Amino acid sequence: SMPSEMLLKIFSYLDAVSLLSVGCVNKRFYQLANDNGIWLKLYSSSLQPKWTIWKMKPKQTETVSLGCAALHDKKPGYWKKEYIFKQTSAFKNRVMRLVKLLDPYTGLPCKNKEAMKDSGLSWVIVLKDKNGKEHVIEKPNLSFKDTSVTMLWYGTDWPCLDVLSTLKLFGVTPLFPGQSRPPNKNGPRRFSLIAEYHLANLTESSVAVGADELVQLFSLSPGLLVGIWKEKNEIAFVMASLHYNQLLERSILGSATVQYAAPPNKPLLDDIDPEYGLHDYSLHLDLHGRSCVYLCGSFKGLFCRKGDIENGYLRLTVVSLKDNRKHFPIIGTLGICWETDVFKGNVKDCFMMDLTLLDETGKPFWCFSAPVSMELSSKASGLYDYMGHIYTADCVDSEGKVCVEFVWLEETKEYIIVSLVLYVSTKKVNSWYGTNY
């Protein structure tokens, strides 16, 4: 029953976060909280306090009242949208400035963690059932590595797997980061779609990674692991591994419905030996099991020649089976650690692989983080130095594939990597350089 004029007067004392919140009360409050006069004051005071934005002509120096054309010619909510757009743009620019400095070791931004903290960035998954109902799962356990971050969600009240249709992974930031009040899930937030996965017929359509006594692991590209209880055939946990390359962009610059697309690469002219396919590439490789690291290494001076291009791939040999000087051991027994609020376990003979391939200029060329499973090879070790079982691990995505061979040494209880070969898709190379291999 309170007159609109009195409500507008009260609303004029609110900050932007409170205005957006009060607009969710009912239809009338929403319309009043869109008032252009209130939002124009917020816009001018917070973004451009030293000069006015509602001058009639460039030569005029006097300002006009808030009842001018800046208000009457605009639809309700216009200045609210302008305020949000300006605040969001300033926030994105501030975060992107933090990640301009690159680490020469990995070729990735040095201040990823600082930028994430400054932005208030978090990640959520949204489970959607076949009736269209959505279930938002927040607050994952985070594990940071040199080139990736691993997120683990679990709970006891998740919907049954049989009724689920899709899973969406979002980056979430407060709409107005840095304001006086701390962000919370009931405040205004911005969702940026990172990936969408289809859960229908999950156990038949996805790749089985491994299992222990309690759960089975299934992999969905890109970088998602779903743990299924063996007894109940229900979701026990969801684990996502995201590579730092473009992580902030995908988590911030996309929209709630459309994923962020990186701009195309601008290649440098290169007139080096025409017999080279690729040259002077660098690889940074991490193998981990979420809570422990098995390998962290860099390899320089990688190249391939024209003869290494076949079947739509360019071959980069990182570790050769014949050159035992470059063979190196793995620390610990390979496996992926998981946990819930009650149980925990370790699924052996699998791991998370973080691959960062840099081109000759040191720019990230091919990056991913993905679960990989190992398989016992039927062939026996033909290496004089190693007498043990051979294991293979292959990882494939749209831009290439990685093939690794391990030898298990029973005496020392360790794996030795004896072969590591990258196969880069010619489509990826052609789009990167604008060439035609």
CORHU-V106637 format. One line per field, one symbol per residue. ss: DSSP state (H for helix, E for strand, L for the rest). phi: phi as a letter, one per 30 degrees, with the letter a starting at -180 (. if undefined). psi: psi as a letter, one per 20 degrees, with the letter a starting at -180 (. if undefined). Layout:
ss = ???
phi = ???
psi = ???
//
This chain:
ss = LLLHHHHHHHHLLLLHHHHHHHLLLLHHHHHHHLLHHHHHHHHHHHHLLLLLLLLLLLLLLLLLLLLLHHHHLLLLLHHHHHHHHHHHHHHHHHHHHHLLLELLLLLLELLHHHHHHHHLLEEEEEEEELLLLEEEELLLEEEELLLEEEEEEELLLLLLHHHEEEEEEEEEEELLLLLLLLLLLLLLEEEEEEEEEELLLHHHHLEEEEELLLEEEEEELLLEEEEEELLLLLEEEEEEEEELLLHHHHHHLLLLLLLLLLLLLLLLLLLLLLLEEEEEEEEEEEEELLLLEEEEEEEEEEEEEHHHEELLEEEEEEELLLLHHHLEELLLLLEEEEELLLLEEEEELEEEEEEEEELLLLLEEEEEEEEEELEEEEEELLLLLLLLEEEEEEEEELLEEEEEEEEEELLLLEEEEEEEEEEEEHHHHHHHHLLLL
phi = .dedddddddddcddddddddddcdadddddddceddddddddddccbdcacccddbeddcdccddcdddcddcdejdddddddddddddddddddddcddcdddcicedcddddddddidbbbcbcccdcjdcbccchddcbccebabccbcaaccdddddcdcbbccbcbbddbdidedddbdcddbccbdcabbccdhedccccdclabdcbccbcbdcicccccdddchbdcabbbccdddidddddbddcdbbddcddddcdcdbcdedddcbahdbbcbbcbcicbccabbbbcidabcedccahibcccdcbcddcddcdbdcdicdlcdbabdbcbabcdiaaccccbccddcicecbbabadbccbddddddcdddbcadccbbcbbbdclbbbbbccccddchbccdcabbcbcddddddddcicbd
psi = ipqhhhghgghiiqrgghghghiigrhghgghijphgghhggghhhhmiiqqjlqgqhhpiqrrrijahhghiqqpighgggggggggghgghgghhhjhpqoigijrqhlggghgghikprqqqopprijipqopoamqpqopahjrppppqrrikqqqhhiqgqpppqppqqhmqirhqqqriirprppopgqpqpiplgihirpphaqbhhrqppppppkppppppggilrpgrpppppqhojggghigiarihpqppqqqqoqqpokroiiqgqqkqqppppprkgiqphpoqqprkqrqrhijoqkjqppoogpqhinihiqqrporpprpprqaigrraoorkrrppopopqaiijppgoqrpqqpqqqpqhqqpjphhpnrqpqqpqppaiiaqppqpqppohgilqqpoipoppopphgggghgikan.
//
